[in-house]
Amino acid sequence: MGRFDTVVIGAGIAGLTCARMLADTGRRVVVLEARNRIGGRMHTERSAGFPVDLGASWIHGIADSPLWELVRALDVPTIEFTVGSFQPGGRRIEHFDATGAPMGADETEQWIADVGAADALLVDAVARSSPGESYLQLTERALAASGLAPERIGEIREFFRHRVEEQCGAWIGDLDAHGLDEDAIDGDEVIFPRGYDELPRRIAAGLDVRLGHVVESVARRDGGEDEWLVRTGEGDFVGATVVVTVPLGVLRSSAIRFDPPLPRTATGPIARLGMGVFNKVFVQFPERFWGEGTYAIRALGDAGARWHSWYDVSAISGIPTLLTFAAGPFGRSMQALADEAVVDDSLTALRALYGAAVGDPLAWWVTRWGEDPFAAGSYSHLPIGSSYRDHDMLAEPIDGGLHFAGEATWGAEPATVGGAYCSGHRAAERLLGRPVDRAEFAAAIVRRER
Ligand SMILES: Cc1cc2nc3c(=O)[nH]c(=O)nc-3n(C[C@H](O)[C@H](O)[C@H](O)COP(=O)(O)OP(=O)(O)OC[C@H]3O[C@@H](n4cnc5c(N)ncnc54)[C@H](O)[C@@H]3O)c2cc1C
């Protein structure tokens, strides 16, 4: 049985950041990871000879981002890609109208202006909302006040629904009125041509990480000093403190038993917060059939009913590649289909826009994060009645040295790599009882690599 100052559960970016910061001060730390790889929801697949990010791809806004500071300090290359957050305009998007026909310049301008006007009304409606109202109720209020034509209202309604699915992995009627409050994008967005998992891999270098260790229980032991017994199928570990970074979906599934049972400061947020499903489908084509310089393709109406948004990520592999998403209720139901059926369905949608120019695919990748027992979903969101305070409440240390970290515990930016990174930093600072300088943390990683 190993004894440690801190046992960290989960080798995603939150757990690894926390463990590295603690280990840098000389603490004895072990990281227990259920899978046979590190990175968690940062998962880069390389079997085809180039990186495919099956989990996170983007930094959603690099301005004032601690994660971006880390990327710069580690000199990790990035590619600017600023439509990863479901914006209606900005970088070049090929828009298709409800009949499946490409929108002209004037039509596109009008579409972006109409969504902008409805969004402004929506912000106002959210600010005046009452507790218990859903985001759907607020969008309906904003659309009713917009004075737009009924067909246009129908299209924007669809756009709002799709935006919630992509940003939250949830159905718009389940999301709290404030569920997208923290969704502002500050600065450019970027993706990672060498694969996003470079970050967790470099943070993890030199750490004691035990792969294939599925944690089953965390129990406080009686005795003089505080001590926690962490039980895995591969053996037991004892820590003076424990940091739990498993995803909210895993906490909600009760896969890990806590003894004594968790207090209401933890069980309340775990019950109130939601875990959404957001799946990715990458398809590679023999030839590009969309325009040079196009960042994204968006379709309204029937052609876009299921597959409505496509992102050009060809720059990663040099092969024409589109990435599309299946999220929310559709993201869940799609998981029951075989990969071929998913890809075929998405190609039917694309052919409704580009016709025979859409060649037979060379390769594809389809994810099923909702069925993954060590994620049990893609990221957290706010169902009706929950609030951003629930995220931070979940991170409140529990008597005797039990801490939680991970994206679901960071209220200022949940559901992101940036939030998970900050939550790991916060847990380390709380355990050490003093600030940890992020620049020094990054510099130490670089020094160790020399
Ligand atoms: C498809 C997809 C796309 C995304 N896109 C983006 C994006 O573009 N930009 C962005 O910022 N964010 C994105 N995210 C969200 C982002 O990936 C996560 O917020 C972030 O990686 C979470 O890090 P974490 O350390 O909190 O959790 P995780 O990375 O999930 O780490 C938790 C670890 O705990 C392990 N674990 C689970 N159960 C056990 C157990 N019983 N015992 C031991 N270990 C266990 C898991 O295997 C995992 O390694 C995306 C997520 C998904 C799924």
The ligand as a Tripos MOL2 file, in Angstrom:
@<TRIPOS>MOLECULE
LIG
   53    58     1     0     0
SMALL
NO_CHARGES

@<TRIPOS>ATOM
      1 C1        -15.7320   16.1320  -27.6820 C.3       1 LIG1
      2 C2        -15.2520   17.2130  -26.7530 C.ar      1 LIG1
      3 C3        -14.8420   18.4190  -27.2650 C.ar      1 LIG1
      4 C4        -14.3960   19.4280  -26.4250 C.ar      1 LIG1
      5 N1        -13.9500   20.5880  -26.9870 N.ar      1 LIG1
      6 C5        -13.3810   21.5110  -26.1990 C.ar      1 LIG1
      7 C6        -12.7110   22.6120  -26.7860 C.ar      1 LIG1
      8 O1        -12.6270   22.7320  -28.0170 O.2       1 LIG1
      9 N2        -12.1680   23.5340  -25.9500 N.ar      1 LIG1
     10 C7        -12.2190   23.4030  -24.5820 C.ar      1 LIG1
     11 O2        -11.7010   24.2810  -23.8740 O.2       1 LIG1
     12 N3        -12.8160   22.3370  -23.9990 N.ar      1 LIG1
     13 C8        -13.3770   21.3840  -24.7860 C.ar      1 LIG1
     14 N4        -13.9130   20.2750  -24.2180 N.ar      1 LIG1
     15 C9        -13.9400   20.1580  -22.7490 C.3       1 LIG1
     16 C10       -12.5490   19.7790  -22.1900 C.3       1 LIG1
     17 O3        -12.0590   18.6770  -22.9050 O.3       1 LIG1
     18 C11       -12.6710   19.4520  -20.7190 C.3       1 LIG1
     19 O4        -13.3270   20.5250  -20.0420 O.3       1 LIG1
     20 C12       -11.3250   19.2310  -20.0250 C.3       1 LIG1
     21 O5        -10.4400   18.4750  -20.8130 O.3       1 LIG1
     22 C13       -11.6010   18.5500  -18.6940 C.3       1 LIG1
     23 O6        -10.4130   18.3000  -17.9860 O.3       1 LIG1
     24 P1        -10.5190   17.6410  -16.5440 P.3       1 LIG1
     25 O7         -9.1380   17.4390  -16.0530 O.co2     1 LIG1
     26 O8        -11.4700   18.4090  -15.7170 O.co2     1 LIG1
     27 O9        -11.2450   16.2310  -16.7910 O.3       1 LIG1
     28 P2        -10.7800   14.9650  -17.6540 P.3       1 LIG1
     29 O10        -9.9010   15.3700  -18.7620 O.co2     1 LIG1
     30 O11       -12.0010   14.2110  -17.9980 O.co2     1 LIG1
     31 O12        -9.8900   14.1490  -16.6160 O.3       1 LIG1
     32 C14       -10.4720   13.3260  -15.6310 C.3       1 LIG1
     33 C15        -9.7360   12.0030  -15.5990 C.3       1 LIG1
     34 O13       -10.3340   11.1630  -14.6030 O.3       1 LIG1
     35 C16       -10.2510    9.8330  -15.0700 C.3       1 LIG1
     36 N5        -11.1910    8.9960  -14.3330 N.ar      1 LIG1
     37 C17       -12.5320    8.8990  -14.4720 C.ar      1 LIG1
     38 N6        -13.0320    8.0080  -13.5940 N.ar      1 LIG1
     39 C18       -11.9960    7.5310  -12.8880 C.ar      1 LIG1
     40 C19       -11.8690    6.5820  -11.8410 C.ar      1 LIG1
     41 N7        -12.9270    5.9440  -11.3230 N.pl3     1 LIG1
     42 N8        -10.6290    6.3120  -11.3490 N.ar      1 LIG1
     43 C20        -9.5370    6.9460  -11.8370 C.ar      1 LIG1
     44 N9         -9.5980    7.8480  -12.8380 N.ar      1 LIG1
     45 C21       -10.8140    8.1500  -13.3460 C.ar      1 LIG1
     46 C22       -10.5750    9.9590  -16.5320 C.3       1 LIG1
     47 O14       -10.1570    8.8340  -17.2720 O.3       1 LIG1
     48 C23        -9.8220   11.2290  -16.9150 C.3       1 LIG1
     49 O15        -8.5380   10.9540  -17.4000 O.3       1 LIG1
     50 C24       -14.3650   19.2330  -25.0290 C.ar      1 LIG1
     51 C25       -14.7630   18.0030  -24.4970 C.ar      1 LIG1
     52 C26       -15.2190   17.0120  -25.3420 C.ar      1 LIG1
     53 C27       -15.6290   15.6740  -24.7590 C.3       1 LIG1
@<TRIPOS>BOND
     1     1     2 1
     2     2     3 ar
     3     2    52 ar
     4     3     4 ar
     5     4     5 ar
     6     4    50 ar
     7     5     6 ar
     8     6     7 ar
     9     6    13 1
    10     7     8 2
    11     7     9 ar
    12     9    10 ar
    13    10    11 2
    14    10    12 ar
    15    12    13 ar
    16    13    14 ar
    17    14    15 1
    18    14    50 ar
    19    15    16 1
    20    16    17 1
    21    16    18 1
    22    18    19 1
    23    18    20 1
    24    20    21 1
    25    20    22 1
    26    22    23 1
    27    23    24 1
    28    24    25 2
    29    24    26 1
    30    24    27 1
    31    27    28 1
    32    28    29 2
    33    28    30 1
    34    28    31 1
    35    31    32 1
    36    32    33 1
    37    33    34 1
    38    33    48 1
    39    34    35 1
    40    35    36 1
    41    35    46 1
    42    36    37 ar
    43    36    45 ar
    44    37    38 ar
    45    38    39 ar
    46    39    40 ar
    47    39    45 ar
    48    40    41 1
    49    40    42 ar
    50    42    43 ar
    51    43    44 ar
    52    44    45 ar
    53    46    47 1
    54    46    48 1
    55    48    49 1
    56    50    51 ar
    57    51    52 ar
    58    52    53 1
@<TRIPOS>SUBSTRUCTURE
     1 LIG1         1 GROUP 0 **** ****
